[in-house]
């Protein structure tokens, strides 16, 4: 059964079809949202919310765009809202976070090499305006047209944002490398 | 494009094993909540409408003064005729106005249009005497 058929069944209230969609996209969406929040629990919560919206807003889906674009668009909007919320919340020092909480996060960052850590750091400091298209392009493998569809922006804008995002990351990596060499 | 290759090395996470169950549980909860909210909204609308209707009826019954029937026969019996006439004149103007509609058929009253072409008559004074005007 193809995705269009699945979403059509979801529009009729079929929970089995919805469960299939969840099964297909759960890992991708959790990973995508994790790249934004850097918090596994938060990413899982947002993913659940994304799928619930998929179910309740299924009647708004039009088959002009692919289902994956539509689901990623919902996830992106949720991620943007979450980032805005996170900016408003006051920063808490990591020393004050209980050890239990640190252990519960599923991501094992210690496996990352130094360069990858630098990339992650640079990615975190990148503005969401550029971070979203860069992640969609370079991590999720979407085409520029698909990203334009997800973000509801012209392809030219998406191209420019990807380019600027990449150049920012390159600069940050070079900076980190020169700092390391100087030591 | 070194950073692009690095993206592949970034840690990828997966959904927890009970993710689907949690989503389905949330789904039924959310659906129940929506149903309850919709039902509550419907009840509140109905209650509001009933309240307004009741308020309208109560306002009409309690606050708007009732106009009693004016019986002139009894009025004349109890009150002297001059006073009764004065009172009836005071009451009559607008409050006790009774519209009477009478159907009148003018079809026989008005002459039907003749099929002949219309004629224009030019009236001229032909007498030599001066016009003295018409006396009624």
Interface residues (C-beta under 8 A of the other chain):
Chain A: X15 X18 X19 X22 X23 X26 X27 X29 X30 X31 X34 X35 X40 X43 X44 X47 X48 X51 X52 X55 X56 X106 X107 X108 X109 X111 X112 X113 X115 X116 X119 X120 X138 X139 X166 X169 X170 X173
Chain B: X1 X2 X3 X4 X6 X7 X9 X10 X11 X12 X13 X14 X15 X16 X19 X20 X22 X23 X24 X26 X27 X30 X34
